[in-house]
Amino acid sequence: MILGFNIGFLEIGWVDIIDILFVSVLLYQVYKLMRGSVAIKVFLGFLVLYLIYLVVNAAQMELLSNILGQFMGVGVIAAIILFQPEIRKFLLLLGRAPIFNEGNIFENFKSIWSSRGGYKKADITPLIEAAKTLGGTNTGALIVMSKNSELKFFAESGDRIDAVISKRLLMAIFNKYSPLHDGAAIIYDNKIIAARCILPVTERDVPAQFGLRHRAGIGMSEATDTLVIVVSEETGQISTVRNGEIAHNLSTQELRKAINEYMYEESKEPSSTDNILKKAKEEGSSKKEQPKGSESSKKSEKESAQAS
């Protein structure tokens, strides 16, 4: 082992430093998975019990240390059983890497190094218009957008469609009297892959204002690298969910911006909506400043006239 430096009687090498960094990253990822759930309290309970076991063992309390030692002996199996959802989420995060997408693995490696990620430019205008119309009529909708995979596992739980994105088609799918409205629609490669799909529901604590449709959107965004669009049936408000984070009560411009950021997040150029809003703000600020400048000039002219 290559020696790095000494701390008292400890000999710390560069391999030890790298090992500590990897363990720190792993523990941070585990904390992010368990944050906001009941599992973090169970984890803290395990930690407190283990610390008690160390103290009892150091104090040479044989009976209590034997009892706790037997419990710690099966602690790994108990942790697997108790933390099964969190372990599953962690494995899903590893499987969400781009190299494991469907298709040729060499093409997936190539898409990682390409600047645009290898996906086509999608026409999102029909989707935005459909979401606006559905929200105006208080019609609930759940739409999953994917840029890396067609999500066969979830698409097979519903009815296959394979149709080009259309406003009328989306409105027909989520019509209250349609047999396809109860579930989610999956969009990939500018097509509606399937409808009436079943999504995983999050196990986190969600505010009471969000119903089962929002919980399913959060759960899907936690399990996959997707952008989920939710239209509330009660309020008609539009929300987007990605990586478990929900953006609520969006306008059509904000919805377009969220979709563009998801589809083309690698390009850091500002979108057209950002340019339009920026120009409008600049024009508004310049208009507000002009009257102030004219009034000040008039006052200065009057003062100069009085002085003369």
C-alpha positions in Angstrom: 0.0 0.0 0.0 1.3 3.4 -1.0 1.7 5.5 2.2 0.1 8.9 2.2 0.6 10.3 5.7 0.4 9.4 9.4 -2.1 10.5 12.0 -0.6 9.4 15.3 -0.2 5.7 15.1 -2.5 5.4 12.0 -0.9 4.9 8.6 -3.2 6.3 6.0 -2.5 5.5 2.3 -4.1 6.9 -0.9 -6.1 3.7 -1.3 -7.6 4.3 2.1 -8.6 7.9 1.1 -10.2 6.6 -2.2 -12.0 3.9 -0.2 -13.4 6.5 2.3 -14.6 8.7 -0.6 -16.4 5.8 -2.2 -18.1 4.8 1.1 -19.1 8.4 1.7 -20.7 8.6 -1.8 -22.5 5.3 -1.2 -23.8 6.4 2.2 -25.0 9.7 0.8 -26.9 7.9 -2.0 -28.5 5.6 0.6 -29.5 8.6 2.7 -31.1 10.3 -0.4 -33.1 7.1 -1.0 -34.4 6.9 2.5 -34.9 10.6 3.1 -38.5 11.5 3.7 -39.6 7.9 4.4 -40.1 5.7 7.4 -37.0 3.7 6.5 -34.7 6.5 7.9 -36.2 6.0 11.3 -35.7 2.2 11.1 -32.1 2.8 10.0 -31.5 5.1 13.0 -33.0 2.5 15.3 -30.6 -0.1 13.9 -27.7 2.3 14.4 -28.7 3.0 18.0 -29.0 -0.7 18.7 -25.6 -1.3 17.2 -24.0 1.4 19.4 -25.6 -0.1 22.5 -24.2 -3.5 21.5 -20.7 -2.0 21.2 -21.0 -0.3 24.7 -22.3 -3.5 26.3 -19.6 -5.6 24.7 -16.9 -3.2 25.9 -18.4 -3.3 29.4 -18.2 -7.1 29.3 -21.9 -7.7 30.1 -21.9 -11.2 28.8 -25.6 -12.0 28.9 -26.8 -8.8 27.2 -23.9 -8.9 24.7 -24.8 -12.5 23.8 -28.5 -11.5 23.2 -27.6 -8.5 21.1 -24.9 -10.5 19.3 -27.4 -13.1 18.2 -29.6 -10.3 16.8 -26.6 -8.6 15.1 -25.7 -12.0 13.5 -29.0 -12.0 11.5 -28.9 -8.2 11.1 -28.0 -8.5 7.3 -31.0 -10.6 6.6 -33.3 -8.4 8.7 -31.9 -5.3 6.9 -32.7 -6.9 3.5 -36.2 -7.7 4.6 -36.9 -4.3 6.2 -35.2 -2.2 3.5 -36.4 -4.1 0.5 -38.1 -1.1 -1.2 -35.0 1.1 -0.7 -32.6 -1.7 -2.0 -34.9 -2.1 -5.0 -34.8 1.6 -5.7 -31.0 1.6 -5.4 -30.7 -1.2 -8.0 -33.1 0.6 -10.3 -30.9 3.7 -10.1 -28.0 1.5 -11.2 -30.0 0.0 -14.0 -31.1 3.5 -15.2 -27.6 4.1 -16.5 -27.7 4.9 -20.3 -25.5 2.0 -21.2 -28.3 -0.4 -20.0 -31.0 1.0 -22.3 -32.7 -1.2 -24.7 -31.0 -1.9 -28.0 -27.3 -2.4 -29.0 -24.9 -1.7 -26.1 -22.4 -0.2 -28.5 -25.0 2.3 -29.7 -25.8 3.2 -26.1 -22.1 3.8 -25.4 -22.0 6.0 -28.5 -25.1 8.0 -27.3 -23.3 8.7 -24.0 -20.5 10.5 -25.8 -22.7 12.2 -28.4 -23.6 15.8 -27.8 -27.4 15.5 -28.3 -27.9 12.1 -26.7 -29.1 10.5 -30.0 -32.8 11.3 -29.6 -34.9 13.1 -32.2 -36.5 16.4 -31.8 -40.1 15.9 -30.8 -43.2 18.0 -31.7 -44.5 18.8 -28.2 -47.1 21.4 -29.3 -50.0 18.9 -29.6 -49.1 17.5 -26.1 -49.1 21.0 -24.5 -52.4 21.9 -26.3 -53.9 18.7 -25.1 -52.8 19.3 -21.5 -54.2 22.8 -21.6 -57.6 21.6 -22.9 -57.7 18.7 -20.4 -56.9 21.1 -17.5 -59.6 23.6 -18.7 -62.3 20.8 -18.6 -61.0 19.3 -15.3 -60.2 16.1 -17.0 -57.5 14.0 -15.2 -54.5 12.9 -17.2 -51.2 11.1 -16.6 -48.6 11.2 -19.3 -45.0 9.7 -19.1 -42.4 11.1 -21.4 -39.2 9.1 -22.0 -36.2 10.0 -24.0 -34.1 6.9 -23.5 -36.4 3.9 -23.7 -39.9 3.0 -24.6 -40.4 1.4 -21.2 -41.6 -2.0 -22.4 -42.1 -3.3 -18.8 -44.7 -0.5 -18.1 -46.1 -0.4 -21.7 -47.0 -4.1 -21.6 -49.2 -3.4 -18.5 -51.5 -1.4 -20.7 -52.8 -1.3 -24.3 -50.4 -0.9 -27.2 -51.1 2.1 -29.5 -47.9 3.1 -31.4 -49.4 6.3 -32.8 -48.0 9.8 -33.6 -48.7 12.4 -30.9 -52.0 14.1 -31.5 -54.1 16.5 -29.5 -57.3 14.8 -30.4 -55.9 11.4 -29.7 -54.7 12.4 -26.2 -58.1 13.9 -25.5 -59.8 10.8 -26.6 -57.6 8.6 -24.4 -58.2 10.6 -21.3 -61.9 11.2 -21.9 -63.8 10.3 -18.8 -66.0 7.8 -20.7 -63.0 6.2 -22.6 -61.9 2.7 -21.5 -58.3 3.9 -21.8 -58.5 6.9 -19.4 -57.8 4.9 -16.2 -54.0 4.7 -16.3 -51.0 6.5 -17.9 -50.0 7.1 -21.5 -46.3 6.6 -22.4 -44.7 8.8 -25.0 -41.4 7.9 -26.7 -39.7 8.9 -29.9 -42.6 11.3 -30.8 -45.1 8.5 -30.5 -47.8 7.4 -28.0 -46.5 3.9 -27.2 -49.2 2.7 -25.0 -52.2 3.8 -22.8 -53.9 2.5 -19.7 -50.5 1.7 -18.2 -50.0 0.9 -14.5 -47.3 2.9 -12.8 -45.5 2.3 -9.4 -46.8 4.4 -6.5 -44.3 6.2 -4.3 -44.1 5.3 -0.6 -43.0 8.7 0.5 -45.1 11.1 2.5 -47.0 13.2 -0.1 -49.1 16.3 0.8 -52.9 15.7 1.1 -53.6 17.9 -1.9 -52.0 15.3 -4.2 -54.0 12.2 -5.0 -53.2 8.8 -6.4 -52.4 10.2 -9.9 -49.7 12.4 -8.5 -48.3 9.6 -6.2 -48.1 7.4 -9.3 -46.2 10.2 -11.2 -43.8 10.6 -8.3 -43.2 6.8 -8.1 -42.6 6.6 -11.8 -40.1 9.4 -11.8 -38.2 7.8 -8.9 -38.0 4.4 -10.7 -37.1 5.7 -14.2 -35.5 8.6 -15.9 -38.7 10.1 -17.2 -40.7 13.3 -17.1 -44.3 12.7 -15.9 -47.0 15.2 -16.7 -50.0 15.2 -14.4 -53.3 17.0 -14.9 -55.5 17.2 -11.8 -59.1 16.1 -12.1 -60.2 18.3 -9.2 -58.4 21.6 -10.0 -57.4 21.2 -13.6 -53.8 22.3 -12.6 -50.8 21.0 -14.6 -47.8 19.5 -12.8 -44.6 17.9 -13.9 -42.6 15.3 -11.9 -38.9 14.3 -12.4 -36.6 12.5 -10.0 -39.3 12.6 -7.3 -39.5 16.4 -7.4 -42.9 17.9 -8.4 -43.5 21.3 -10.0 -47.1 22.3 -9.3 -49.6 24.6 -11.1 -47.6 25.3 -14.2 -48.6 27.5 -17.1 -48.3 26.3 -20.8 -45.0 28.2 -21.2 -43.6 26.7 -18.0 -44.7 23.3 -19.2 -43.0 23.8 -22.6 -39.8 24.9 -20.8 -39.9 21.8 -18.5 -40.3 19.4 -21.4 -37.5 21.1 -23.4 -35.2 21.0 -20.4 -35.8 17.3 -20.0 -35.5 16.4 -23.7 -32.5 18.7 -24.5 -30.9 19.2 -21.1 -27.4 18.7 -22.4 -27.7 21.9 -24.5 -27.3 24.9 -22.2 -28.6 27.4 -24.8 -31.7 29.3 -23.5 -35.0 28.3 -25.0 -37.1 30.6 -27.2 -39.6 31.1 -24.3 -36.7 32.3 -22.1 -35.6 34.8 -24.8 -39.2 36.1 -25.3 -39.6 36.6 -21.5 -36.2 38.2 -21.2 -37.0 40.6 -24.0 -40.4 41.4 -22.5 -38.9 42.2 -19.1 -36.2 44.4 -20.7 -38.7 46.3 -22.7 -41.0 46.7 -19.7 -38.1 48.0 -17.5 -37.0 50.4 -20.3 -40.5 51.8 -20.6 -40.7 52.3 -16.8 -37.4 54.1 -16.7 -38.2 56.5 -19.6 -40.9 58.6 -17.8 -38.7 59.0 -14.8 -35.9 60.3 -17.0 -38.2 62.7 -18.8 -39.5 64.1 -15.5 -36.1 64.6 -14.1 -34.9 66.4 -17.3 -38.0 68.7 -17.1 -37.2 69.5 -13.5 -33.6 70.2 -14.3 -34.7 72.5 -17.1 -37.1 74.4 -14.8 -34.4 74.8 -12.2 -31.9 76.1 -14.7 -34.6 78.6 -16.0 -35.3 79.9 -12.5 -31.6 80.3 -11.8 -31.1 82.3 -14.9 
